[in-house]
Amino acid sequence: MSGLSLASLALEGTSRIVLLVLDGLGDIPDADQGGRTPLEAAATPNLDRLAPRAALGRLLPVAPGITPGSGPGHLALFGFDPVATQVGRGVLEALGAGVELRNGDVAARANFCTVDAGGTVVDRRAGRIASEVSTRLCDLLARSIGRIDDVEVIMQAGKGHRFVAVFRGAGLAGEVSDADPHREGSPIPAARPLAPGPEAKKTGAVVDAFVRRAREVLVKEHPANAVLVRGLSARPRLAGYRERFKLRAAAVAAYPMYRGVAQLAGMDVLPTGEKVNDAFTTVASRWKDFDFFFVHVKATDMAGEDGDFAAKRAAIEDVDRALPALTALAPDVLCVTGDHATPVAVRGHAWHPVPVMVHGRWCGADGAARFHERACVSGSLGVLPSRDLMAVLLANAGRLDKFGA
């Protein structure tokens, strides 16, 4: 929608929109599962009841062949151009964890890992340690590494092996490479400046010192005996949902990264539990307070990254079983999709288009028997850039004015 501002067409209204995002939903056919995807193999009677009266299609998060991260994938769903809107993952994690970022702060997404005696990373997630273990280790690091020269180091534990690190001091910059090899079997690389000037150089040196000193502090811990640092960045200024779309928007997400990106997009972040039922109960409890609800489900993505077909199918079935609690609220528009594909065979994010279903009074009816990737190929929405999805949702909610005379 290049050159056209939705803000100039957005209308006030009373209609409500729900964007239900099953993280990493998209997949590819599995020959060992009869050529089906987890979504196709799942028993989804409630989603399938919506499908005949919905518009189906596929979303392209960034561009053909481009694999998106979770930040760009969600920003695109929220109506931002993911290429023009570059936001570091550290900022998203910090905001989602409730860390206040000041001007000049550099935030990083970090996690505990396992290294061998030679410094080679053998497990990037430290065996997926429990959140309470991560909290204890963050407290230990904070007592031991509260400051590096003139830079304060602030840490906030997240879910499992993840935590946030914020570097606060004069003369810092976010243009620094990751201190993370992004795969097992390699040592932790140095953080390199990615921009000229002393700020990025200083920040890289501080990050390297933090990684080195963390390994010294954690030497007797197992499996979490080292840390990885990535996504170094400073907070940008983005226009919010109220400003852009005239919507009172809320985010219902248990994981910090997704709360963070929603907060950047101008949503109020509502506290909720990790289960799907918790999320839908939260929506119901605040139904009258907001016009737009972003609801995030993480389990589908985790199963895809683990290469676990059965677990991804089960995660989809969990959502379907809980869905009546959401549809009972009778949203004017209900959209079900993902932020990117996480195919089981790939065991990670991938470039494949993501299935999408839009259900509402004016969306049309494709007459599909079920909601899955194969059905979405012939859907009326076609292949749609994710950044244009908000226009489709607003239009179906009666919240877009006519363009031109």
C-alpha positions as CSV (number, residue, x, y, z in Angstrom):
1,M,0.0,0.0,0.0
2,S,2.9,2.3,-0.9
3,G,2.0,6.0,-0.9
4,L,-1.4,5.5,0.7
5,S,-1.9,6.5,4.3
6,L,-4.4,4.4,6.2
7,A,-4.5,7.1,8.9
8,S,-6.2,9.5,6.4
9,L,-8.9,6.9,5.8
10,A,-9.4,5.4,9.2
11,L,-12.8,5.9,10.8
12,E,-14.0,6.0,14.4
13,G,-16.4,3.1,15.2
14,T,-17.6,0.5,17.6
15,S,-16.7,-2.6,15.7
16,R,-14.2,-5.0,17.2
17,I,-11.3,-6.9,15.6
18,V,-9.4,-9.9,16.9
19,L,-6.1,-10.8,15.4
20,L,-5.2,-14.4,16.6
21,V,-1.6,-15.1,15.8
22,L,-0.4,-18.7,16.0
23,D,3.4,-18.1,16.0
24,G,5.2,-20.0,13.2
25,L,1.8,-21.4,12.0
26,G,2.9,-21.9,8.3
27,D,4.4,-25.3,7.4
28,I,5.1,-27.5,4.4
29,P,3.8,-31.0,3.5
30,D,5.4,-33.9,5.3
31,A,5.8,-37.1,3.3
32,D,5.9,-39.1,6.5
33,Q,2.5,-37.7,7.5
34,G,0.7,-38.4,4.3
35,G,1.8,-35.2,2.6
36,R,0.0,-33.1,5.2
37,T,1.1,-30.1,7.3
38,P,0.4,-30.0,11.1
39,L,-2.5,-27.6,10.4
40,E,-3.9,-30.0,7.9
41,A,-3.4,-33.0,10.1
42,A,-4.9,-31.3,13.2
43,A,-8.5,-31.9,14.3
44,T,-9.9,-28.4,14.1
45,P,-13.7,-28.5,14.1
46,N,-14.1,-24.9,15.4
47,L,-11.8,-23.4,12.8
48,D,-13.3,-25.5,10.1
49,R,-16.8,-24.2,11.0
50,L,-15.6,-20.7,10.3
51,A,-13.8,-21.5,7.1
52,P,-16.7,-21.8,4.6
53,R,-17.9,-18.3,5.6
54,A,-14.4,-16.7,5.6
55,A,-11.9,-15.3,3.1
56,L,-8.7,-17.3,2.9
57,G,-5.3,-16.6,1.5
58,R,-1.6,-16.5,2.3
59,L,0.5,-13.8,3.8
60,L,4.1,-12.9,2.7
61,P,5.8,-11.4,5.8
62,V,8.6,-9.6,4.1
63,A,9.3,-10.6,0.4
64,P,9.6,-13.8,-1.7
65,G,12.4,-16.0,-0.4
66,I,13.1,-13.8,2.7
67,T,13.0,-15.4,6.1
68,P,11.6,-13.0,8.7
69,G,12.5,-12.7,12.4
70,S,9.6,-12.5,14.9
71,G,10.0,-8.7,15.2
72,P,9.6,-8.0,11.5
73,G,6.9,-10.7,11.2
74,H,4.8,-9.0,13.8
75,L,5.5,-5.4,12.8
76,A,4.2,-6.4,9.3
77,L,1.0,-7.8,10.8
78,F,0.6,-4.6,12.6
79,G,0.7,-2.6,9.4
80,F,4.3,-1.5,9.3
81,D,6.7,-2.0,6.4
82,P,9.1,-4.5,8.0
83,V,12.0,-3.4,5.7
84,A,11.6,0.3,6.4
85,T,10.8,-0.2,10.1
86,Q,14.0,-1.7,11.6
87,V,13.6,-2.5,15.3
88,G,16.3,-4.5,17.2
89,R,15.1,-7.5,19.1
90,G,16.8,-6.3,22.3
91,V,14.5,-3.3,22.4
92,L,11.5,-5.5,21.9
93,E,12.6,-7.9,24.7
94,A,13.4,-5.0,27.1
95,L,10.0,-3.4,26.6
96,G,8.2,-6.7,26.9
97,A,10.0,-7.4,30.1
98,G,8.9,-4.1,31.6
99,V,12.3,-2.4,31.5
100,E,12.1,1.3,31.0
101,L,14.5,2.4,28.3
102,R,16.1,5.9,28.5
103,N,17.6,7.9,25.7
104,G,21.0,6.5,25.0
105,D,20.3,3.0,26.5
106,V,21.3,0.0,24.4
107,A,19.2,-3.1,25.0
108,A,20.0,-6.6,24.1
109,R,18.3,-9.9,23.9
110,A,20.4,-12.4,25.8
111,N,20.2,-16.0,27.0
112,F,22.2,-18.5,29.0
113,C,24.0,-21.2,27.0
114,T,26.4,-24.1,27.6
115,V,30.0,-24.0,26.4
116,D,32.7,-26.7,26.7
117,A,36.1,-26.3,28.2
118,G,37.4,-24.8,25.0
119,G,34.7,-22.1,24.8
120,T,32.7,-23.8,22.0
121,V,28.9,-23.4,22.3
122,V,27.4,-26.9,22.7
123,D,23.8,-25.8,23.6
124,R,22.5,-22.3,22.8
125,R,19.6,-22.7,25.2
126,A,21.4,-24.3,28.1
127,G,19.0,-27.2,28.2
128,R,16.0,-24.8,28.3
129,I,16.6,-24.1,32.0
130,A,13.5,-23.2,34.1
131,S,12.6,-19.5,34.5
132,E,13.4,-19.6,38.2
133,V,16.9,-20.8,37.4
134,S,17.3,-17.9,35.0
135,T,16.1,-15.5,37.7
136,R,18.7,-16.8,40.2
137,L,21.5,-16.5,37.6
138,C,20.5,-13.0,36.6
139,D,20.6,-12.0,40.2
140,L,24.1,-13.6,40.5
141,L,25.3,-11.7,37.4
142,A,23.8,-8.4,38.6
143,R,25.7,-8.7,41.9
144,S,28.9,-9.5,40.2
145,I,28.7,-7.4,37.0
146,G,26.6,-4.4,37.8
147,R,28.9,-2.0,36.0
148,I,31.6,-2.2,33.4
149,D,33.8,0.9,33.5
150,D,31.3,3.8,33.3
151,V,28.4,1.7,31.9
152,E,25.7,0.3,34.1
153,V,24.5,-3.2,33.2
154,I,20.8,-3.9,34.0
155,M,19.5,-7.4,33.7
156,Q,15.9,-8.8,33.7
157,A,15.1,-12.5,33.6
158,G,12.6,-13.6,31.0
159,K,11.1,-17.0,30.2
160,G,13.3,-20.1,30.5
161,H,16.9,-19.5,29.4
162,R,16.2,-15.9,28.1
163,F,17.0,-12.6,29.8
164,V,17.3,-8.9,28.9
165,A,20.5,-6.9,29.2
166,V,20.5,-3.1,29.1
167,F,23.7,-1.1,28.9
168,R,23.3,2.4,30.3
169,G,26.0,5.1,30.0
170,A,27.3,7.9,27.9
171,G,28.5,7.4,24.4
172,L,26.8,4.1,23.5
173,A,25.3,3.0,20.2
174,G,23.2,0.0,19.0
175,E,25.0,-0.6,15.8
176,V,26.9,-3.6,17.1
177,S,27.0,-7.2,15.9
178,D,25.8,-10.2,17.9
179,A,28.0,-12.0,20.5
180,D,26.3,-15.2,19.4
181,P,27.3,-17.7,16.8
182,H,23.6,-18.6,16.1
183,R,24.5,-22.3,16.0
184,E,26.2,-24.9,18.1
185,G,29.8,-26.0,17.4
186,S,31.3,-22.5,17.3
187,P,32.8,-20.2,19.9
188,I,31.1,-17.0,21.0
189,P,32.2,-14.3,18.5
190,A,33.3,-10.8,19.5
191,A,30.7,-8.0,19.2
192,R,31.9,-5.9,16.3
193,P,31.0,-2.2,15.6
194,L,28.7,-2.0,12.6
195,A,28.9,1.8,12.3
196,P,31.8,4.3,12.3
197,G,32.6,6.3,15.3
198,P,33.6,5.7,18.9
199,E,30.1,4.9,20.2
200,A,29.7,1.6,18.4
201,K,33.3,0.6,19.2
202,K,32.8,1.4,22.9
203,T,29.5,-0.6,23.0
204,G,31.2,-3.6,21.4
205,A,34.0,-3.6,23.9
206,V,31.4,-3.4,26.8
207,V,29.5,-6.3,25.4
208,D,32.6,-8.4,25.0
209,A,33.6,-7.6,28.6
210,F,30.2,-8.6,29.8
211,V,30.3,-11.9,28.0
212,R,33.8,-12.6,29.3
213,R,33.0,-11.7,32.9
214,A,29.7,-13.7,32.8
215,R,31.6,-16.8,31.9
216,E,33.9,-16.3,34.9
217,V,31.0,-15.8,37.2
218,L,29.1,-18.8,35.9
219,V,32.0,-21.2,35.7
220,K,30.6,-23.6,38.3
221,E,27.1,-23.5,36.9
222,H,25.8,-26.2,34.7
223,P,24.3,-26.3,32.1
224,A,24.1,-22.5,32.1
225,N,27.8,-21.6,32.2
226,A,27.9,-18.7,29.7
227,V,25.8,-16.1,28.0
228,L,24.9,-15.0,24.4
229,V,24.0,-11.4,23.5
230,R,22.3,-10.3,20.3
231,G,19.8,-7.8,18.9
232,L,21.6,-4.7,20.3
233,S,19.5,-1.7,19.6
234,A,18.0,1.6,20.8
235,R,14.2,2.3,20.9
236,P,12.7,4.0,17.8
237,R,9.6,6.2,17.8
238,L,6.6,4.5,16.0
239,A,3.1,5.9,15.5
240,G,0.6,3.9,17.6
241,Y,-2.7,2.2,16.8
242,R,-4.8,5.1,18.0
243,E,-2.9,7.6,15.9
244,R,-2.8,5.4,12.8
245,F,-6.1,3.5,12.8
246,K,-8.3,5.2,15.5
247,L,-8.3,1.9,17.4
248,R,-8.0,1.2,21.1
249,A,-5.6,-1.7,20.8
250,A,-4.7,-4.4,23.4
251,A,-2.1,-7.1,23.3
252,V,-2.6,-10.5,25.0
253,A,0.8,-12.2,25.0
254,A,2.7,-14.2,27.6
255,Y,6.2,-13.9,26.1
256,P,8.2,-10.6,26.5
257,M,9.3,-10.2,22.8
258,Y,5.7,-10.1,21.6
259,R,4.6,-7.8,24.4
260,G,7.4,-5.6,23.4
261,V,6.6,-5.3,19.7
262,A,3.0,-4.7,20.6
263,Q,3.9,-2.0,23.0
264,L,6.1,-0.3,20.3
265,A,3.1,-0.5,17.9
266,G,1.0,1.5,20.5
267,M,-1.0,-1.3,22.2
268,D,-1.8,-1.6,25.8
269,V,-0.3,-4.8,27.1
270,L,-2.6,-6.9,29.3
271,P,-1.3,-9.4,31.8
272,T,-2.1,-13.0,31.0
273,G,-1.0,-16.6,31.6
274,E,0.8,-18.9,29.2
275,K,-2.2,-21.1,28.3
276,V,-4.5,-20.4,25.4
277,N,-7.5,-20.5,27.8
278,D,-5.8,-17.8,29.9
279,A,-5.4,-15.6,26.8
280,F,-9.0,-15.9,25.7
281,T,-10.2,-15.3,29.3
282,T,-8.2,-12.1,29.4
283,V,-9.8,-10.9,26.1
284,A,-13.3,-11.6,27.5
285,S,-12.5,-9.7,30.7
286,R,-11.5,-6.6,28.8
287,W,-13.8,-6.9,25.8
288,K,-15.6,-3.6,26.4
289,D,-12.4,-1.6,26.9
290,F,-10.7,-2.1,23.5
291,D,-11.6,-2.2,19.8
292,F,-8.6,-4.4,18.7
293,F,-7.1,-7.4,20.3
294,F,-3.8,-9.0,19.3
295,V,-3.7,-12.5,20.8
296,H,-0.4,-14.4,20.6
297,V,0.1,-18.2,20.9
298,K,3.8,-19.3,21.2
299,A,3.5,-23.1,21.3
300,T,3.2,-23.6,17.6
301,D,6.5,-21.9,16.9
302,M,8.3,-23.8,19.7
303,A,7.1,-27.2,18.3
304,G,8.2,-26.2,14.8
305,E,11.7,-25.2,16.0
306,D,11.9,-28.6,17.9
307,G,11.0,-30.4,14.6
308,D,8.1,-32.0,16.4
309,F,5.1,-32.6,14.1
310,A,2.9,-34.1,16.7
311,A,3.5,-31.3,19.2
312,K,2.7,-28.6,16.6
313,R,-0.5,-30.4,15.6
314,A,-1.4,-30.7,19.3
315,A,-0.7,-27.0,19.9
316,I,-3.1,-26.1,17.0
317,E,-5.7,-28.5,18.4
318,D,-5.4,-26.7,21.8
319,V,-6.2,-23.4,20.2
320,D,-9.2,-24.9,18.4
321,R,-10.6,-26.4,21.6
322,A,-10.4,-23.1,23.3
323,L,-11.7,-21.1,20.3
324,P,-15.4,-21.1,21.3
325,A,-14.5,-18.8,24.2
326,L,-13.3,-16.3,21.7
327,T,-16.0,-16.7,19.0
328,A,-18.7,-16.4,21.7
329,L,-17.7,-12.7,22.0
330,A,-18.8,-12.3,18.4
331,P,-16.0,-10.1,17.1
332,D,-17.0,-8.2,14.0
333,V,-13.7,-9.5,12.4
334,L,-11.7,-12.5,13.4
335,C,-8.4,-13.1,11.7
336,V,-6.4,-16.3,12.3
337,T,-2.8,-16.4,10.9
338,G,0.9,-16.6,11.9
339,D,3.7,-14.1,11.8
340,H,5.9,-16.4,9.7
341,A,6.3,-20.1,8.9
342,T,8.3,-22.4,11.2
343,P,8.1,-25.7,9.2
344,V,8.8,-28.8,11.2
345,A,11.2,-30.0,8.5
346,V,13.2,-26.8,8.7
347,R,13.3,-26.6,12.5
348,G,13.3,-22.8,12.3
349,H,11.9,-19.8,10.7
350,A,11.4,-20.0,6.9
351,W,10.4,-17.9,3.9
352,H,7.2,-19.8,3.0
353,P,3.9,-17.9,2.9
354,V,1.6,-18.1,5.9
355,P,-2.0,-19.3,5.9
356,V,-4.6,-16.6,6.8
357,M,-8.3,-16.6,7.4
358,V,-10.5,-13.5,7.8
359,H,-14.0,-14.1,9.1
360,G,-16.5,-11.3,9.2
361,R,-19.8,-10.1,7.9
362,W,-18.4,-8.5,4.7
363,C,-15.4,-10.6,4.0
364,G,-17.0,-12.8,1.4
365,A,-17.2,-16.6,1.6
366,D,-14.7,-18.8,-0.1
367,G,-16.6,-21.9,0.8
368,A,-13.5,-23.8,1.9
369,A,-14.2,-26.9,3.8
370,R,-11.3,-26.4,6.2
371,F,-8.6,-23.9,7.1
372,H,-5.1,-25.1,6.2
373,E,-2.3,-24.3,3.8
374,R,-3.7,-26.2,0.8
375,A,-7.1,-24.6,1.1
376,C,-5.5,-21.1,1.4
377,V,-3.7,-21.5,-1.9
378,S,-7.0,-20.9,-3.8
379,G,-8.5,-18.4,-1.3
380,S,-9.8,-15.0,-2.4
381,L,-7.2,-13.0,-0.5
382,G,-4.5,-14.4,-2.8
383,V,-0.9,-13.8,-1.7
384,L,-1.0,-10.7,0.4
385,P,1.9,-8.7,1.9
386,S,1.5,-9.0,5.7
387,R,1.8,-5.2,6.0
388,D,-1.5,-4.9,4.0
389,L,-3.5,-7.2,6.4
390,M,-4.5,-4.3,8.7
391,A,-6.2,-2.6,5.7
392,V,-8.2,-5.7,5.0
393,L,-9.2,-6.0,8.7
394,L,-10.2,-2.4,9.0
395,A,-12.2,-2.5,5.8
396,N,-14.1,-5.6,6.9
397,A,-14.8,-3.9,10.3
398,G,-16.3,-0.8,8.5
399,R,-13.5,1.4,9.7
400,L,-12.0,2.7,6.4
401,D,-13.4,5.7,4.5
402,K,-13.7,5.8,0.7
403,F,-10.5,6.9,-1.1
404,G,-11.1,9.9,-3.4
405,A,-14.3,11.4,-4.7
